[in-house]
Amino acid sequence: MRYDVAVIGGGPSGAVAAAILAKAGLSTVLVERNFDNVKPCGGAIPLGLIEEFAIPAELIEKKLSRMKARSPKGRVIDMKMPNGYVGMVRREKFDRYLRVEAERAGAVVVEGLVKSISHSGEGFVINTLNNKVPPLRASRIIGADGANSKTADELHFPPNELKVIAMQQRFKYTPSIQKFTDIVEIWFDGEVSPDFYGWIFPKADHLAIGTGTEDHKHNIKALQKRFVEKIGITDEPYLDEAAKIPMKPRKSFTQEKAILVGDAAGLVTPANGEGIFFAMRSGKLGALAMIEHHKHGTPLKNYEKEFRKLYAPIFFGLEVLQAVYYRNDRLRESFVAICADDDVQRITFDSYLYKKMIPASWPVQMKIFSKNIYHLIKGS
Ligand SMILES: Cc1cc2nc3c(=O)[nH]c(=O)nc-3n(C[C@H](O)[C@H](O)[C@H](O)COP(=O)(O)OP(=O)(O)OC[C@H]3O[C@@H](n4cnc5c(N)ncnc54)[C@H](O)[C@@H]3O)c2cc1C
């Protein structure tokens, strides 16, 4: 049998794409290397995503509407989200749920590690390790296989340019850790991360603590160790996990007969490392473009155009923010000081929750601009 579309990778981007394709009546196969995969991830998702993809309540382990931002000197700013919350999910459950949804929609979901993809006639032949799945034939391909995408390599997409390595440890709640159960903490501190940030995310039955840094520049294990020491936790973690975060879209993530979505395309925003929303949105936009392409012959390039039109300003804004404020502790100190402003908090959370950039009024823009200058000069 030859499928209309083969989706490689059953994380959020691939599972969403497969479900939409199958629902539209395209014969779809989803190939996931390991159904028990535990993707290293903080699992923080915005309310807008929960609503758009109708994520069931039982998957949201926590709804958190408060966040603490901590500066290098230990200044703590309490930030509130009056209009929503960050949902905390556990990826092993979340990804499994999305794959089951794809299967229920009619996609064929198979377990196998894709090891090669070759062009064949009008489409492709996909081979898995040890032929666990017999060779699959498909007219079109969606590469949703994460930061180290085999699909991108096999089909010669331009490289992922920027990769951050992130590490996370999970701790069981014990009396000394109990105080972290209800609040997200973000640490902007060069000792924790010289070019990114550290996070403390409470889940239902554990606390996730992690940090990231630009690949090869710093020792991620040493940064993580220092972070846990600074928080004052002496318990042993029960799980260590690490993975790369591709925080720059590839120069191109569309070809005539194949597209990349999610991490495979490099769709994680700079500064905050948010990838689940963009994985699911790109999976959806990619699948919709694929359906149009299948029915009316429209070019797959439309998917990339649409994604960039919607989200390029957010990627650009966050890239500038990271380049300006994450360079050293003096600048991080200024950044946290600016977060104390109510309008900055409102704009930050509104754009995080629904990815809508609503311009502030002129007086508010002038006030924020002046505060930026003041804190940048003052260094706190
Ligand atoms: C430590 C860490 C913390 C993070 N925290 C957050 C957070 O709190 N919030 C947030 O929004 N984002 C976070 N991210 C980013 C987020 O995890 C990713 O952006 C998101 O998982 C991307 O989804 P995806 O479906 O594109 O890729 P993935 O989730 O990586 O899924 C890819 C899938 O493809 C499969 N696969 C890979 N290779 C093959 C192959 N050859 N054949 C078959 N299958 C294959 C994998 O097993 C996997 O299931 C974090 C990342 C890291 C590393």
The ligand as a MOL file (V3000), in Angstrom:
LIG
                    3D

  0  0  0     0  0            999 V3000
M  V30 BEGIN CTAB
M  V30 COUNTS 53 58 0 0 0
M  V30 BEGIN ATOM
M  V30 1 C 14.6430 20.0900 28.9230 0
M  V30 2 C 13.6010 20.7030 28.0210 0
M  V30 3 C 12.5390 21.4130 28.5740 0
M  V30 4 C 11.5440 21.9690 27.7500 0
M  V30 5 N 10.4990 22.5840 28.3380 0
M  V30 6 C 9.4930 23.0690 27.5640 0
M  V30 7 C 8.3270 23.6390 28.1720 0
M  V30 8 O 8.1910 23.6860 29.3980 0
M  V30 9 N 7.3580 24.1280 27.3430 0
M  V30 10 C 7.4660 24.0810 25.9740 0
M  V30 11 O 6.5530 24.5620 25.2860 0
M  V30 12 N 8.5460 23.5120 25.3870 0
M  V30 13 C 9.5350 22.9890 26.1420 0
M  V30 14 N 10.6130 22.3690 25.5440 0
M  V30 15 C 10.6090 22.2180 24.0630 0
M  V30 16 C 9.6480 21.0850 23.6490 0
M  V30 17 O 9.9200 19.9290 24.3900 0
M  V30 18 C 9.7420 20.7770 22.1520 0
M  V30 19 O 9.7370 21.9790 21.4260 0
M  V30 20 C 8.6010 19.8810 21.6750 0
M  V30 21 O 8.6870 18.6260 22.2760 0
M  V30 22 C 8.6350 19.7010 20.1580 0
M  V30 23 O 7.6910 18.7440 19.7460 0
M  V30 24 P 7.9350 17.8840 18.4200 0
M  V30 25 O 6.7670 16.9920 18.2570 0
M  V30 26 O 8.2920 18.7780 17.3080 0
M  V30 27 O 9.2570 17.0350 18.7370 0
M  V30 28 P 9.5010 15.9430 19.8540 0
M  V30 29 O 8.6520 16.2010 21.0380 0
M  V30 30 O 10.9850 15.8850 20.0430 0
M  V30 31 O 8.9850 14.6050 19.1960 0
M  V30 32 C 9.7120 13.9530 18.1980 0
M  V30 33 C 9.2660 12.5020 18.1840 0
M  V30 34 O 9.8980 11.8510 17.1010 0
M  V30 35 C 10.3750 10.5930 17.5160 0
M  V30 36 N 11.5190 10.2740 16.6520 0
M  V30 37 C 12.7360 10.8750 16.6430 0
M  V30 38 N 13.5140 10.3250 15.6860 0
M  V30 39 C 12.7660 9.3680 15.0890 0
M  V30 40 C 13.0230 8.4530 14.0190 0
M  V30 41 N 14.2070 8.4280 13.3880 0
M  V30 42 N 12.0440 7.6020 13.6530 0
M  V30 43 C 10.8350 7.6220 14.2950 0
M  V30 44 N 10.5320 8.4640 15.3050 0
M  V30 45 C 11.4950 9.3250 15.6800 0
M  V30 46 C 10.7340 10.7840 18.9950 0
M  V30 47 O 10.7430 9.5630 19.7060 0
M  V30 48 C 9.6500 11.7510 19.4550 0
M  V30 49 O 8.5180 11.0900 19.9540 0
M  V30 50 C 11.6210 21.8210 26.3380 0
M  V30 51 C 12.6960 21.1170 25.7750 0
M  V30 52 C 13.6590 20.5510 26.5990 0
M  V30 53 C 14.7900 19.7580 25.9790 0
M  V30 END ATOM
M  V30 BEGIN BOND
M  V30 1 1 1 2
M  V30 2 1 2 3
M  V30 3 2 2 52
M  V30 4 2 3 4
M  V30 5 1 4 5
M  V30 6 1 4 50
M  V30 7 2 5 6
M  V30 8 1 6 7
M  V30 9 1 6 13
M  V30 10 2 7 8
M  V30 11 1 7 9
M  V30 12 1 9 10
M  V30 13 2 10 11
M  V30 14 1 10 12
M  V30 15 2 12 13
M  V30 16 1 13 14
M  V30 17 1 14 15
M  V30 18 1 14 50
M  V30 19 1 15 16
M  V30 20 1 16 17
M  V30 21 1 16 18
M  V30 22 1 18 19
M  V30 23 1 18 20
M  V30 24 1 20 21
M  V30 25 1 20 22
M  V30 26 1 22 23
M  V30 27 1 23 24
M  V30 28 2 24 25
M  V30 29 1 24 26
M  V30 30 1 24 27
M  V30 31 1 27 28
M  V30 32 2 28 29
M  V30 33 1 28 30
M  V30 34 1 28 31
M  V30 35 1 31 32
M  V30 36 1 32 33
M  V30 37 1 33 34
M  V30 38 1 33 48
M  V30 39 1 34 35
M  V30 40 1 35 36
M  V30 41 1 35 46
M  V30 42 1 36 37
M  V30 43 1 36 45
M  V30 44 2 37 38
M  V30 45 1 38 39
M  V30 46 1 39 40
M  V30 47 2 39 45
M  V30 48 1 40 41
M  V30 49 2 40 42
M  V30 50 1 42 43
M  V30 51 2 43 44
M  V30 52 1 44 45
M  V30 53 1 46 47
M  V30 54 1 46 48
M  V30 55 1 48 49
M  V30 56 2 50 51
M  V30 57 1 51 52
M  V30 58 1 52 53
M  V30 END BOND
M  V30 END CTAB
M  END
